[in-house]
């Protein structure tokens, strides 16, 4: 099985649900908000996260925020971090993971 895949399967919010709840997601998760969640997809550019307490939200932690000597968290890994931005065009909450928050 390829280690890189998009979010799919049970527990992954449908695209329409994510779109419809976007305004509420942004209000509930402003920049600087702390989140925790589970890795539900991996790509070379980062990991997708199901955010605890937000069933219709998708987070994305991109490798641009990751120190060069670390690897992406595995599928199903528990992660925590902070909201750094909202991508309105694709309804994603951009996240910097705690484990990436260190001086390079």
C-alpha positions in Angstrom: 0.0 0.0 0.0 1.2 3.5 -0.9 2.0 5.4 2.3 0.7 8.6 0.7 -3.1 8.9 0.3 -5.9 11.4 0.6 -8.4 11.3 3.4 -11.1 8.7 2.8 -13.3 6.3 4.7 -15.4 6.3 7.8 -15.1 9.4 10.0 -13.8 11.6 7.2 -16.1 14.5 6.7 -17.8 14.8 3.3 -16.7 17.7 1.1 -20.2 19.2 1.1 -20.4 19.1 4.9 -16.9 20.7 5.2 -18.1 23.5 2.8 -21.4 24.1 4.5 -19.8 24.3 7.9 -16.9 26.5 6.9 -18.1 29.8 8.4 -18.7 28.0 11.8 -15.3 26.3 11.5 -13.5 29.5 11.1 -15.4 31.1 13.9 -14.7 28.2 16.3 -11.0 27.8 15.3 -9.5 31.3 14.9 -5.8 31.7 14.2 -3.9 30.8 17.4 -6.5 28.3 18.5 -5.1 25.0 19.9 -6.3 21.8 18.3 -5.8 18.1 18.7 -6.7 15.4 16.2 -5.8 12.3 14.2 -3.9 12.0 10.9 -6.4 10.8 8.3 -4.3 11.4 5.1 -0.7 11.8 4.1 0.8 13.4 1.0 4.3 14.5 0.2 3.2 18.1 1.0 1.8 17.4 4.5 -0.8 15.5 6.6 -4.6 15.9 6.7 -6.1 16.0 10.2 -9.5 15.2 11.6 -9.9 17.8 14.3 -11.3 16.6 17.6 -14.6 18.3 18.4 -15.1 19.6 14.8 -16.7 16.7 12.9 -17.1 18.7 9.7 -13.6 20.3 9.6 -10.4 19.2 7.9 -6.9 20.4 9.0 -3.8 20.4 7.0 -0.2 20.6 8.4 2.1 21.3 5.5 5.8 20.4 5.3 6.8 24.0 5.0 6.3 24.3 8.7 8.2 21.0 9.5 11.9 21.0 10.5 14.0 19.2 7.8 15.1 16.4 10.1 11.6 15.2 11.0 9.2 12.9 9.1 5.5 13.3 8.6 3.3 11.7 11.3 1.9 8.2 10.4 -1.7 7.5 9.5 -3.8 7.4 12.6 -1.2 9.3 14.7 -2.5 11.6 17.4 -1.3 15.1 16.9 -1.7 18.6 18.4 -0.9 22.0 17.2 -2.1 25.6 16.6 -4.2 27.1 13.8 -2.0 29.3 11.6 -4.3 30.2 8.7 -7.6 29.4 7.0 -7.6 28.4 3.3 -11.0 29.7 2.1 -10.6 28.3 -1.4 -10.5 24.7 -0.3 -12.0 25.0 3.2 -8.9 23.8 5.1 -7.7 24.8 8.5 -3.9 25.2 8.2 -2.1 23.9 11.3 1.5 23.9 12.7 2.0 20.8 14.7 3.6 21.1 18.2 6.3 18.6 17.3 7.4 21.0 14.5 7.5 24.0 16.8 11.2 24.4 17.5 14.1 26.5 16.2 15.8 25.1 13.1 
